[in-house]
Amino acid sequence: MNKLRSLVNNHPLISFFVVACAYSWGLWGLMMASSRGLLPFSFPTNWTGSFGPSVAAVIVTAIGGGRGGVRDLLRPIARWRFGAGWYVFVLAGCLLPIGVSIGIRALLDGGVSLSSDAVIKQLAQIPILYFLILIIGGPLGEEIGWRGYALPWLLKRMSGLSASLVVFPMWLIWHLPLFWLEGASQQGSSIAAFVVVVAASSVLFTWVYVGTSGSLVSVLLLHTTVNTFSYSISQASPALDNEPLFNWLVAAAFGALAIVVVIADKRRMLTLAAPEKPR
């Protein structure tokens, strides 16, 4: 146990990433093998694989820091007191890239297949859909790991932008099997466009995390908002779902927003940017 604790404490990010991928990829691999008839038993598609980063963060923290470390890891989940402007951004402002992408796509060919009835139906479902996606649709399973464990460790050593660019490839690589997993939102979409979206999102999530004094609530809400409305658009307009042009418009819009954030808020993003102390 002492050797394992020493290994984790000496290589915390590598340990975290290996455990996260082993957990998620193992489950996703069983799902893919089962769907292709490669197993002598049926392994149903489920949501548990998305919890790899959070499970890894708890395991690695418990090994390296015991119960006290796990309490410190989870404490920011209850840090909900931050400015109203941040709530506006994580609940609505972050939808700007998606809205702009839909508008440009409509202008390019005179319209998109998006009926008012379909939009109303999706809007009516958003409250319950939002809750379900928060719990089992990715955010809770990922953010304790990416922004709760990895990002704070990095922010003690480098700027917000640099930390974002370290989290980015880990976040991206962890997602890759989903492009071949039946039923996953990434299946059939452009990997290249997804790379841009993840890089830009990593910057935006860091900006929100630092600006809200290290609140995990803020990034959980941000992640949930993006996932919820991305899913709703794919349901309201199947023609847009995984359309290459629309994927690249979304990627470009998220990339532009990330660049604006870095330029406009250099203090948080380009200096040694440990999260501001809670008020």
C-alpha positions as CSV (number, residue, x, y, z in Angstrom):
1,M,0.0,0.0,0.0
2,N,2.9,2.4,0.8
3,K,4.4,1.7,-2.7
4,L,1.0,2.4,-4.3
5,R,0.5,5.6,-2.3
6,S,4.0,6.7,-3.3
7,L,3.4,6.0,-6.9
8,V,0.1,8.0,-6.9
9,N,1.6,10.9,-5.0
10,N,4.6,11.1,-7.3
11,H,2.5,10.8,-10.5
12,P,-1.0,12.1,-9.6
13,L,-2.2,13.1,-13.1
14,I,-0.9,10.0,-14.8
15,S,-2.4,7.8,-12.1
16,F,-5.7,9.6,-12.4
17,F,-5.8,9.4,-16.2
18,V,-4.9,5.7,-16.3
19,V,-7.6,4.8,-13.8
20,A,-10.2,6.9,-15.6
21,C,-9.4,5.3,-19.0
22,A,-9.2,1.8,-17.6
23,Y,-12.6,2.2,-15.9
24,S,-14.5,3.8,-18.9
25,W,-12.8,2.0,-21.7
26,G,-13.2,-1.3,-20.0
27,L,-17.0,-0.8,-19.8
28,W,-17.3,0.7,-23.2
29,G,-15.2,-2.1,-24.7
30,L,-17.6,-4.7,-23.2
31,M,-20.5,-2.7,-24.7
32,M,-19.0,-2.6,-28.1
33,A,-18.0,-6.2,-28.1
34,S,-21.4,-7.3,-26.9
35,S,-23.2,-5.2,-29.7
36,R,-21.0,-6.9,-32.3
37,G,-21.7,-10.4,-31.0
38,L,-18.1,-11.0,-29.8
39,L,-19.0,-12.0,-26.2
40,P,-20.7,-15.3,-25.1
41,F,-23.0,-13.1,-23.0
42,S,-25.0,-9.9,-23.4
43,F,-23.5,-6.7,-21.9
44,P,-26.1,-4.0,-22.2
45,T,-25.4,-0.4,-23.2
46,N,-25.5,1.8,-20.0
47,W,-24.3,5.1,-18.6
48,T,-21.9,3.8,-16.0
49,G,-18.8,4.2,-18.3
50,S,-19.2,8.0,-18.2
51,F,-18.2,8.0,-14.5
52,G,-14.6,7.0,-15.2
53,P,-13.0,10.4,-14.4
54,S,-14.9,11.0,-11.2
55,V,-14.4,7.4,-10.0
56,A,-10.7,7.8,-10.8
57,A,-10.4,11.1,-8.9
58,V,-12.0,9.5,-5.8
59,I,-9.8,6.4,-6.0
60,V,-6.5,8.2,-6.6
61,T,-7.4,10.8,-3.9
62,A,-8.3,8.1,-1.4
63,I,-5.0,6.3,-2.0
64,G,-2.9,9.5,-1.8
65,G,-4.8,11.5,0.8
66,G,-7.2,9.3,2.6
67,R,-10.7,10.3,3.7
68,G,-9.6,13.9,4.4
69,G,-8.4,14.2,0.8
70,V,-11.7,12.8,-0.6
71,R,-13.7,15.3,1.6
72,D,-11.5,18.1,0.2
73,L,-12.1,16.8,-3.4
74,L,-15.9,16.7,-3.0
75,R,-16.3,19.9,-1.0
76,P,-16.5,22.2,-4.1
77,I,-19.7,20.5,-5.2
78,A,-21.5,22.5,-2.5
79,R,-19.8,25.8,-3.5
80,W,-22.9,27.3,-5.2
81,R,-22.4,30.9,-4.1
82,F,-21.0,32.9,-7.0
83,G,-22.0,35.9,-9.0
84,A,-25.3,36.1,-10.9
85,G,-23.3,36.8,-14.1
86,W,-21.6,33.4,-13.9
87,Y,-25.0,31.7,-13.5
88,V,-26.3,33.5,-16.6
89,F,-23.3,32.3,-18.5
90,V,-23.4,28.7,-17.5
91,L,-27.2,28.4,-17.9
92,A,-27.7,30.5,-21.0
93,G,-24.7,32.6,-22.2
94,C,-22.8,29.5,-23.2
95,L,-25.6,28.7,-25.7
96,L,-24.4,31.6,-27.8
97,P,-22.1,29.5,-30.0
98,I,-24.8,27.0,-30.7
99,G,-27.4,29.7,-31.5
100,V,-24.9,31.5,-33.8
101,S,-24.2,28.2,-35.6
102,I,-27.8,27.5,-36.2
103,G,-28.3,31.1,-37.5
104,I,-25.3,30.8,-39.9
105,R,-26.4,27.4,-41.1
106,A,-29.9,28.8,-41.8
107,L,-28.5,31.7,-43.8
108,L,-26.3,29.4,-45.9
109,D,-29.1,27.5,-47.5
110,G,-32.2,29.5,-46.7
111,G,-33.3,27.4,-43.7
112,V,-32.8,24.4,-41.5
113,S,-35.2,21.6,-40.8
114,L,-36.4,22.8,-37.4
115,S,-40.1,22.9,-36.9
116,S,-41.8,25.0,-34.2
117,D,-43.7,21.9,-32.9
118,A,-40.4,20.0,-32.5
119,V,-38.8,23.0,-30.7
120,I,-41.8,23.4,-28.3
121,K,-41.7,19.7,-27.5
122,Q,-38.0,19.7,-26.7
123,L,-38.4,22.9,-24.6
124,A,-41.1,21.2,-22.6
125,Q,-38.8,18.3,-21.8
126,I,-35.8,20.3,-20.8
127,P,-36.3,20.5,-17.0
128,I,-36.4,16.7,-16.6
129,L,-33.9,16.2,-19.4
130,Y,-31.5,18.6,-17.7
131,F,-31.6,16.7,-14.4
132,L,-31.1,13.3,-16.1
133,I,-28.2,14.6,-18.1
134,L,-26.6,16.2,-15.1
135,I,-26.7,12.9,-13.2
136,I,-26.2,10.2,-15.8
137,G,-25.4,12.1,-19.0
138,G,-21.8,12.9,-18.4
139,P,-21.3,16.0,-16.2
140,L,-21.4,14.4,-12.7
141,G,-19.4,11.4,-14.0
142,E,-16.7,13.7,-15.5
143,E,-16.3,17.0,-13.7
144,I,-15.2,15.7,-10.3
145,G,-12.2,14.3,-12.3
146,W,-11.4,16.9,-14.9
147,R,-12.2,20.1,-13.0
148,G,-12.3,18.8,-9.5
149,Y,-9.0,16.8,-9.5
150,A,-6.8,17.5,-12.5
151,L,-7.4,21.2,-13.0
152,P,-6.8,22.4,-9.5
153,W,-3.5,20.5,-9.4
154,L,-2.4,22.1,-12.6
155,L,-3.5,25.6,-11.6
156,K,-1.1,25.6,-8.7
157,R,1.7,25.2,-11.3
158,M,0.7,27.1,-14.4
159,S,-1.7,29.7,-16.0
160,G,-5.3,29.0,-16.7
161,L,-4.7,28.7,-20.4
162,S,-1.7,26.3,-20.0
163,A,-3.8,24.2,-17.5
164,S,-6.6,24.1,-20.1
165,L,-4.3,22.8,-22.8
166,V,-3.1,20.0,-20.5
167,V,-6.6,18.9,-19.5
168,F,-7.7,19.1,-23.2
169,P,-5.8,16.1,-24.6
170,M,-6.7,13.9,-21.6
171,W,-10.4,14.9,-22.0
172,L,-10.2,14.2,-25.7
173,I,-8.4,10.9,-25.6
174,W,-10.8,9.6,-22.9
175,H,-13.8,10.4,-25.2
176,L,-12.4,8.7,-28.3
177,P,-14.0,5.2,-27.9
178,L,-17.4,6.9,-28.0
179,F,-17.0,7.5,-31.7
180,W,-17.5,3.7,-32.2
181,L,-20.0,3.1,-29.3
182,E,-23.5,2.4,-30.5
183,G,-25.9,5.1,-29.2
184,A,-23.2,7.5,-28.1
185,S,-23.7,11.1,-29.1
186,Q,-20.2,11.2,-30.7
187,Q,-20.9,8.2,-33.0
188,G,-20.7,9.2,-36.6
189,S,-19.7,12.8,-36.0
190,S,-16.4,14.5,-37.1
191,I,-13.5,13.7,-34.8
192,A,-11.6,16.8,-36.1
193,A,-14.5,19.1,-35.3
194,F,-14.8,17.5,-31.9
195,V,-11.1,18.2,-31.2
196,V,-11.7,21.9,-31.7
197,V,-14.8,21.8,-29.5
198,V,-13.1,20.0,-26.7
199,A,-10.0,22.4,-26.8
200,A,-12.3,25.4,-26.7
201,S,-14.5,24.0,-24.0
202,S,-11.5,23.2,-21.9
203,V,-10.6,26.9,-22.0
204,L,-14.1,28.0,-21.2
205,F,-14.5,25.5,-18.3
206,T,-11.3,26.7,-16.8
207,W,-12.3,30.3,-17.1
208,V,-15.6,29.5,-15.3
209,Y,-14.0,27.4,-12.6
210,V,-11.4,30.1,-11.8
211,G,-13.9,32.9,-11.9
212,T,-16.3,31.1,-9.6
213,S,-13.7,30.5,-6.9
214,G,-13.2,26.8,-7.8
215,S,-16.9,25.9,-7.8
216,L,-17.7,22.5,-9.2
217,V,-21.4,23.5,-9.3
218,S,-20.5,26.1,-12.0
219,V,-18.8,23.6,-14.3
220,L,-21.4,20.9,-13.6
221,L,-24.1,23.3,-14.8
222,L,-22.1,24.5,-17.8
223,H,-21.4,20.9,-18.9
224,T,-25.1,20.0,-18.4
225,T,-26.4,23.0,-20.3
226,V,-24.2,22.3,-23.3
227,N,-25.0,18.6,-23.3
228,T,-28.8,19.2,-22.8
229,F,-29.2,21.7,-25.6
230,S,-26.9,19.8,-28.0
231,Y,-29.1,16.7,-27.4
232,S,-32.3,18.7,-27.8
233,I,-31.2,20.2,-31.1
234,S,-30.3,16.7,-32.4
235,Q,-33.8,15.6,-31.5
236,A,-35.6,18.7,-32.8
237,S,-33.7,18.6,-36.1
238,P,-32.2,15.2,-37.0
239,A,-31.0,16.7,-40.2
240,L,-28.5,18.8,-38.3
241,D,-27.3,15.9,-36.1
242,N,-23.8,15.0,-37.2
243,E,-24.0,17.1,-40.3
244,P,-20.4,18.0,-41.2
245,L,-21.1,21.7,-42.0
246,F,-23.0,22.2,-38.7
247,N,-20.4,20.4,-36.7
248,W,-17.7,22.7,-38.0
249,L,-19.8,25.8,-37.5
250,V,-20.3,24.8,-33.8
251,A,-16.6,24.1,-33.5
252,A,-15.7,27.5,-35.0
253,A,-18.1,29.3,-32.8
254,F,-16.8,27.6,-29.6
255,G,-13.3,28.3,-30.7
256,A,-14.0,32.0,-31.3
257,L,-15.7,32.3,-27.9
258,A,-12.7,30.7,-26.2
259,I,-10.3,33.1,-28.0
260,V,-12.4,36.1,-26.8
261,V,-12.3,34.9,-23.2
262,V,-8.5,34.5,-23.2
263,I,-8.0,38.0,-24.8
264,A,-10.7,39.7,-22.6
265,D,-9.7,38.1,-19.3
266,K,-5.9,37.9,-19.4
267,R,-5.7,38.1,-15.6
268,R,-7.5,34.8,-15.1
269,M,-6.2,33.0,-18.2
270,L,-2.6,34.1,-18.7
271,T,-1.2,34.4,-15.2
272,L,-0.7,31.8,-12.5
273,A,-4.3,31.4,-11.9
274,A,-5.2,29.4,-8.8
275,P,-9.0,29.8,-8.2
276,E,-10.0,33.0,-6.4
277,K,-10.9,32.5,-2.7
278,P,-14.6,32.0,-2.0
279,R,-16.3,35.1,-0.6
